[in-house]
Amino acid sequence: MGGGKTGSGRLVAAVRAKDADAVRELLAAGAEPDTVGPDGLPVLCAAVAAYGAPVAEVLVEAGADPDRALPDGTTPLERAVAGGSPAVFSAVLGAEPRLRLPEDARERLLALARRWYETGAAEELRRLTGARGPAETARVLDDDHDWVWEVTLGGRTVRAGHGSVLSSLEWAFRILPPVDELIARAVKEKDDAHVDWWAVRSVLAQRRSFETYSAVVAHRHHPSSVNRRFVLDHLRDRSFLRYHTNSAAYYDKKEGAFLADWAAAETDGGMLARVLDTYTEYDHPDQRAIGLRHAGHPDPRVRREVPWCLIDEDVALTAEAREALRALTLDPDAQVRLSACEACRYDEELSPDAVRALLLLVEDPDTDVRRPAAAQLAGCRDRTPAVADALAALLDDEDREIRMEAAYGLAKRDDPRTAVALDRVGSLRDFSEHDHRADALWDWRWRQEHPADS
């Protein structure tokens, strides 16, 4: 196939179809990553224009040149910056851009990203196209998780993720804007699922200095709750990174104390729930006391977090903490009861209380309650007929995930009703190969078919 017409044509078609697997196969078979399409541009530009981030990533990894000069004087990377899709930009950025690109090219990219961000996507399109009137906007996912506005005006479409692109580009070139400036970008849309929020989180998590930490946590007292939420996300990121890099515990203690003080002073229920959720990521000596203090909080969002303050896998429960957890398994809020039941698995004495609560929760009319309750009941160590019968009753549930949890629980108990459960679940091949429930059911079926080998 090589780089001939047939291979080139297939590669162009695969790129236009945004078929990353086909593109990968064609490149492995010899197609040229810098193949030029009928428009005279390399196929990487087609991937950028179509917001085909996975395809762009495959092409760049195979050797497509993101810095190639195009007939209009731009490069594929510059087009990715202007296009405003953080996912596409990241795919096209390429390796070691700070070392690869000369200073004038770096400055040009930064100026381009900054102009789009500061002017705004609609206004920049209006300037470039001369179009009048309002722009069309649509909220779209830029990757699997984070969203961005897609803006169309004058026959051109861009994604307004230029704040994310600018933040990532600055970090790639090791330019360190003031923390307050970065947080202002993150919170502009007031949504932690926006691409700008995620990019700033990522950059600040990598800027591991006391100055950065101090500037971020100063926003705890910001008048906007959005800024305060960002502080909590940052602390969660720091805890995660230290856990996975085995960093020194100095900051862990400092940040744990900071969160303990915040939890003691916070009066807003929603924010307090977020504080406690982050606080339990840390190992701090005051957690149990703080949990007990808030066990009767009027806001159920707070009470849902309390069980995780009370539980410590390495330290036995106190009688006071045990009674608080027992009371939470009887809480009027179903989500509080679910949280308490999950925490009870760490204490044998509380297991009967959790099971009693779960037997009621699996009958709740709300699927979002029944599903996690079924998962907990299926996985618990209780082997009494009451639990098996409750799981068997769930085989008639309209929700397939609940039926799967029930089938898994019956298989774990080697219950003869597992055969019926398999029929109610349907094909196990519909579930991931890494699904522990499907594994248990495959194993149960094999044991029934090969009793002599069991």
NORLIN-V798290 format. One record per residue. N is the residue number from 1. RES is the residue in one small letter. NEAR is the number of other ideal C-beta (glycine too) atoms within 12 Angstrom. D_FIRST is the distance of its C-alpha to the first C-alpha in whole Angstrom. Layout:
n: <N & N>
res: <RES & RES>
near: <NEAR & NEAR>
d_first: <D_FIRST & D_FIRST>
This chain:
n: <1 & 2 & 3 & 4 & 5 & 6 & 7 & 8 & 9 & 10 & 11 & 12 & 13 & 14 & 15 & 16 & 17 & 18 & 19 & 20 & 21 & 22 & 23 & 24 & 25 & 26 & 27 & 28 & 29 & 30 & 31 & 32 & 33 & 34 & 35 & 36 & 37 & 38 & 39 & 40 & 41 & 42 & 43 & 44 & 45 & 46 & 47 & 48 & 49 & 50 & 51 & 52 & 53 & 54 & 55 & 56 & 57 & 58 & 59 & 60 & 61 & 62 & 63 & 64 & 65 & 66 & 67 & 68 & 69 & 70 & 71 & 72 & 73 & 74 & 75 & 76 & 77 & 78 & 79 & 80 & 81 & 82 & 83 & 84 & 85 & 86 & 87 & 88 & 89 & 90 & 91 & 92 & 93 & 94 & 95 & 96 & 97 & 98 & 99 & 100 & 101 & 102 & 103 & 104 & 105 & 106 & 107 & 108 & 109 & 110 & 111 & 112 & 113 & 114 & 115 & 116 & 117 & 118 & 119 & 120 & 121 & 122 & 123 & 124 & 125 & 126 & 127 & 128 & 129 & 130 & 131 & 132 & 133 & 134 & 135 & 136 & 137 & 138 & 139 & 140 & 141 & 142 & 143 & 144 & 145 & 146 & 147 & 148 & 149 & 150 & 151 & 152 & 153 & 154 & 155 & 156 & 157 & 158 & 159 & 160 & 161 & 162 & 163 & 164 & 165 & 166 & 167 & 168 & 169 & 170 & 171 & 172 & 173 & 174 & 175 & 176 & 177 & 178 & 179 & 180 & 181 & 182 & 183 & 184 & 185 & 186 & 187 & 188 & 189 & 190 & 191 & 192 & 193 & 194 & 195 & 196 & 197 & 198 & 199 & 200 & 201 & 202 & 203 & 204 & 205 & 206 & 207 & 208 & 209 & 210 & 211 & 212 & 213 & 214 & 215 & 216 & 217 & 218 & 219 & 220 & 221 & 222 & 223 & 224 & 225 & 226 & 227 & 228 & 229 & 230 & 231 & 232 & 233 & 234 & 235 & 236 & 237 & 238 & 239 & 240 & 241 & 242 & 243 & 244 & 245 & 246 & 247 & 248 & 249 & 250 & 251 & 252 & 253 & 254 & 255 & 256 & 257 & 258 & 259 & 260 & 261 & 262 & 263 & 264 & 265 & 266 & 267 & 268 & 269 & 270 & 271 & 272 & 273 & 274 & 275 & 276 & 277 & 278 & 279 & 280 & 281 & 282 & 283 & 284 & 285 & 286 & 287 & 288 & 289 & 290 & 291 & 292 & 293 & 294 & 295 & 296 & 297 & 298 & 299 & 300 & 301 & 302 & 303 & 304 & 305 & 306 & 307 & 308 & 309 & 310 & 311 & 312 & 313 & 314 & 315 & 316 & 317 & 318 & 319 & 320 & 321 & 322 & 323 & 324 & 325 & 326 & 327 & 328 & 329 & 330 & 331 & 332 & 333 & 334 & 335 & 336 & 337 & 338 & 339 & 340 & 341 & 342 & 343 & 344 & 345 & 346 & 347 & 348 & 349 & 350 & 351 & 352 & 353 & 354 & 355 & 356 & 357 & 358 & 359 & 360 & 361 & 362 & 363 & 364 & 365 & 366 & 367 & 368 & 369 & 370 & 371 & 372 & 373 & 374 & 375 & 376 & 377 & 378 & 379 & 380 & 381 & 382 & 383 & 384 & 385 & 386 & 387 & 388 & 389 & 390 & 391 & 392 & 393 & 394 & 395 & 396 & 397 & 398 & 399 & 400 & 401 & 402 & 403 & 404 & 405 & 406 & 407 & 408 & 409 & 410 & 411 & 412 & 413 & 414 & 415 & 416 & 417 & 418 & 419 & 420 & 421 & 422 & 423 & 424 & 425 & 426 & 427 & 428 & 429 & 430 & 431 & 432 & 433 & 434 & 435 & 436 & 437 & 438 & 439 & 440 & 441 & 442 & 443 & 444 & 445 & 446 & 447 & 448 & 449 & 450 & 451 & 452 & 453 & 454>
res: <m & g & g & g & k & t & g & s & g & r & l & v & a & a & v & r & a & k & d & a & d & a & v & r & e & l & l & a & a & g & a & e & p & d & t & v & g & p & d & g & l & p & v & l & c & a & a & v & a & a & y & g & a & p & v & a & e & v & l & v & e & a & g & a & d & p & d & r & a & l & p & d & g & t & t & p & l & e & r & a & v & a & g & g & s & p & a & v & f & s & a & v & l & g & a & e & p & r & l & r & l & p & e & d & a & r & e & r & l & l & a & l & a & r & r & w & y & e & t & g & a & a & e & e & l & r & r & l & t & g & a & r & g & p & a & e & t & a & r & v & l & d & d & d & h & d & w & v & w & e & v & t & l & g & g & r & t & v & r & a & g & h & g & s & v & l & s & s & l & e & w & a & f & r & i & l & p & p & v & d & e & l & i & a & r & a & v & k & e & k & d & d & a & h & v & d & w & w & a & v & r & s & v & l & a & q & r & r & s & f & e & t & y & s & a & v & v & a & h & r & h & h & p & s & s & v & n & r & r & f & v & l & d & h & l & r & d & r & s & f & l & r & y & h & t & n & s & a & a & y & y & d & k & k & e & g & a & f & l & a & d & w & a & a & a & e & t & d & g & g & m & l & a & r & v & l & d & t & y & t & e & y & d & h & p & d & q & r & a & i & g & l & r & h & a & g & h & p & d & p & r & v & r & r & e & v & p & w & c & l & i & d & e & d & v & a & l & t & a & e & a & r & e & a & l & r & a & l & t & l & d & p & d & a & q & v & r & l & s & a & c & e & a & c & r & y & d & e & e & l & s & p & d & a & v & r & a & l & l & l & l & v & e & d & p & d & t & d & v & r & r & p & a & a & a & q & l & a & g & c & r & d & r & t & p & a & v & a & d & a & l & a & a & l & l & d & d & e & d & r & e & i & r & m & e & a & a & y & g & l & a & k & r & d & d & p & r & t & a & v & a & l & d & r & v & g & s & l & r & d & f & s & e & h & d & h & r & a & d & a & l & w & d & w & r & w & r & q & e & h & p & a & d & s>
near: <19 & 17 & 21 & 16 & 16 & 17 & 26 & 27 & 21 & 29 & 43 & 34 & 23 & 33 & 43 & 23 & 21 & 26 & 22 & 26 & 15 & 25 & 39 & 22 & 19 & 35 & 35 & 18 & 20 & 19 & 34 & 29 & 35 & 27 & 40 & 26 & 25 & 16 & 17 & 14 & 27 & 39 & 46 & 47 & 40 & 33 & 44 & 43 & 30 & 29 & 32 & 34 & 34 & 29 & 41 & 41 & 32 & 33 & 43 & 39 & 23 & 30 & 19 & 38 & 25 & 41 & 30 & 27 & 16 & 23 & 13 & 14 & 10 & 25 & 33 & 38 & 41 & 35 & 37 & 48 & 43 & 41 & 44 & 42 & 45 & 43 & 37 & 44 & 47 & 36 & 33 & 47 & 38 & 32 & 16 & 13 & 30 & 21 & 14 & 21 & 25 & 14 & 14 & 10 & 25 & 27 & 17 & 24 & 42 & 33 & 22 & 30 & 40 & 26 & 24 & 38 & 37 & 20 & 23 & 23 & 38 & 30 & 24 & 30 & 34 & 22 & 18 & 20 & 21 & 12 & 20 & 13 & 13 & 14 & 26 & 20 & 21 & 16 & 20 & 24 & 22 & 36 & 27 & 11 & 15 & 31 & 29 & 41 & 33 & 28 & 35 & 24 & 27 & 23 & 13 & 26 & 28 & 45 & 44 & 41 & 49 & 45 & 41 & 44 & 47 & 39 & 43 & 40 & 41 & 35 & 29 & 32 & 28 & 17 & 24 & 19 & 28 & 18 & 30 & 21 & 24 & 38 & 37 & 26 & 37 & 41 & 31 & 30 & 27 & 17 & 20 & 30 & 22 & 34 & 45 & 40 & 38 & 35 & 42 & 45 & 38 & 28 & 38 & 41 & 30 & 24 & 30 & 21 & 16 & 16 & 15 & 28 & 27 & 20 & 26 & 38 & 33 & 21 & 32 & 33 & 16 & 21 & 10 & 19 & 24 & 25 & 33 & 32 & 32 & 43 & 40 & 39 & 34 & 44 & 39 & 29 & 32 & 38 & 32 & 20 & 24 & 27 & 17 & 11 & 14 & 9 & 16 & 11 & 16 & 15 & 27 & 25 & 19 & 23 & 37 & 31 & 24 & 33 & 40 & 30 & 20 & 32 & 38 & 21 & 17 & 32 & 16 & 19 & 21 & 22 & 29 & 36 & 31 & 34 & 42 & 41 & 29 & 39 & 40 & 36 & 29 & 36 & 25 & 31 & 15 & 25 & 34 & 31 & 22 & 36 & 39 & 27 & 25 & 37 & 34 & 19 & 31 & 16 & 25 & 27 & 24 & 38 & 40 & 35 & 40 & 43 & 44 & 34 & 46 & 41 & 32 & 22 & 13 & 8 & 15 & 17 & 28 & 19 & 15 & 17 & 35 & 30 & 22 & 37 & 42 & 30 & 26 & 44 & 40 & 23 & 32 & 14 & 26 & 32 & 29 & 37 & 37 & 36 & 41 & 46 & 45 & 32 & 39 & 39 & 28 & 26 & 31 & 17 & 19 & 33 & 29 & 22 & 31 & 39 & 32 & 27 & 37 & 41 & 32 & 25 & 39 & 44 & 20 & 26 & 14 & 18 & 22 & 18 & 28 & 34 & 28 & 28 & 45 & 42 & 33 & 38 & 46 & 42 & 28 & 37 & 20 & 30 & 18 & 19 & 14 & 21 & 34 & 30 & 21 & 37 & 46 & 31 & 26 & 42 & 35 & 19 & 29 & 14 & 27 & 25 & 27 & 39 & 37 & 36 & 42 & 44 & 42 & 39 & 44 & 38 & 38 & 29 & 31 & 20 & 29 & 15 & 27 & 33 & 22 & 21 & 40 & 30 & 17 & 28 & 37 & 18 & 14 & 27 & 12 & 16 & 24 & 12 & 12 & 8 & 20 & 21 & 36 & 26 & 19 & 30 & 39 & 25 & 23 & 32 & 23 & 17 & 18 & 19 & 13 & 11 & 10 & 8 & 9 & 12>
d_first: <0 & 4 & 7 & 6 & 8 & 7 & 5 & 9 & 11 & 10 & 11 & 14 & 15 & 15 & 17 & 19 & 20 & 20 & 18 & 18 & 17 & 14 & 13 & 14 & 11 & 9 & 10 & 10 & 7 & 7 & 7 & 10 & 14 & 15 & 13 & 16 & 17 & 19 & 22 & 21 & 21 & 18 & 17 & 20 & 22 & 21 & 22 & 25 & 26 & 25 & 27 & 24 & 25 & 23 & 20 & 21 & 22 & 19 & 17 & 20 & 20 & 17 & 18 & 18 & 21 & 24 & 27 & 25 & 27 & 26 & 28 & 31 & 32 & 31 & 28 & 26 & 28 & 31 & 30 & 30 & 33 & 34 & 33 & 35 & 33 & 34 & 31 & 28 & 30 & 30 & 26 & 26 & 29 & 27 & 28 & 32 & 32 & 36 & 35 & 32 & 33 & 36 & 39 & 39 & 36 & 37 & 40 & 38 & 36 & 40 & 42 & 39 & 39 & 43 & 43 & 41 & 43 & 47 & 46 & 45 & 42 & 44 & 46 & 43 & 41 & 44 & 45 & 41 & 41 & 45 & 45 & 48 & 49 & 48 & 44 & 43 & 42 & 41 & 40 & 37 & 36 & 33 & 32 & 34 & 37 & 38 & 39 & 39 & 40 & 38 & 39 & 39 & 41 & 40 & 37 & 35 & 35 & 35 & 36 & 39 & 38 & 39 & 42 & 39 & 37 & 40 & 41 & 38 & 37 & 41 & 40 & 37 & 39 & 42 & 44 & 47 & 49 & 52 & 52 & 54 & 51 & 48 & 50 & 51 & 48 & 47 & 50 & 50 & 48 & 50 & 48 & 46 & 43 & 42 & 40 & 42 & 44 & 42 & 40 & 44 & 45 & 42 & 43 & 46 & 46 & 44 & 47 & 49 & 52 & 56 & 56 & 53 & 54 & 58 & 56 & 55 & 57 & 60 & 58 & 60 & 63 & 61 & 63 & 59 & 58 & 55 & 55 & 57 & 54 & 52 & 54 & 53 & 50 & 50 & 52 & 50 & 47 & 49 & 50 & 47 & 46 & 49 & 48 & 45 & 45 & 49 & 51 & 54 & 57 & 59 & 57 & 57 & 60 & 61 & 58 & 60 & 63 & 62 & 61 & 64 & 66 & 64 & 64 & 68 & 68 & 66 & 68 & 65 & 64 & 60 & 60 & 62 & 59 & 56 & 58 & 59 & 56 & 54 & 58 & 57 & 54 & 56 & 59 & 62 & 66 & 67 & 64 & 66 & 69 & 67 & 66 & 69 & 71 & 68 & 68 & 70 & 69 & 69 & 65 & 63 & 60 & 62 & 63 & 60 & 59 & 63 & 62 & 59 & 62 & 64 & 62 & 61 & 59 & 61 & 65 & 67 & 68 & 71 & 73 & 73 & 69 & 69 & 72 & 70 & 67 & 69 & 70 & 66 & 65 & 68 & 67 & 67 & 64 & 61 & 58 & 61 & 62 & 58 & 58 & 61 & 60 & 57 & 59 & 62 & 59 & 60 & 64 & 65 & 68 & 66 & 64 & 67 & 67 & 63 & 63 & 66 & 64 & 61 & 62 & 63 & 60 & 58 & 60 & 60 & 59 & 56 & 53 & 52 & 55 & 55 & 51 & 52 & 55 & 54 & 51 & 54 & 56 & 53 & 53 & 57 & 59 & 61 & 61 & 64 & 64 & 65 & 61 & 59 & 61 & 60 & 56 & 57 & 58 & 55 & 53 & 54 & 53 & 51 & 48 & 46 & 46 & 49 & 49 & 46 & 49 & 52 & 50 & 49 & 52 & 53 & 51 & 52 & 56 & 55 & 56 & 56 & 55 & 52 & 51 & 52 & 50 & 47 & 47 & 48 & 45 & 43 & 39 & 39 & 35 & 36 & 37 & 35 & 34 & 36 & 39 & 42 & 44 & 41 & 41 & 45 & 45 & 42 & 45 & 48 & 46 & 45 & 49 & 50 & 48 & 49 & 52 & 53 & 50 & 51>
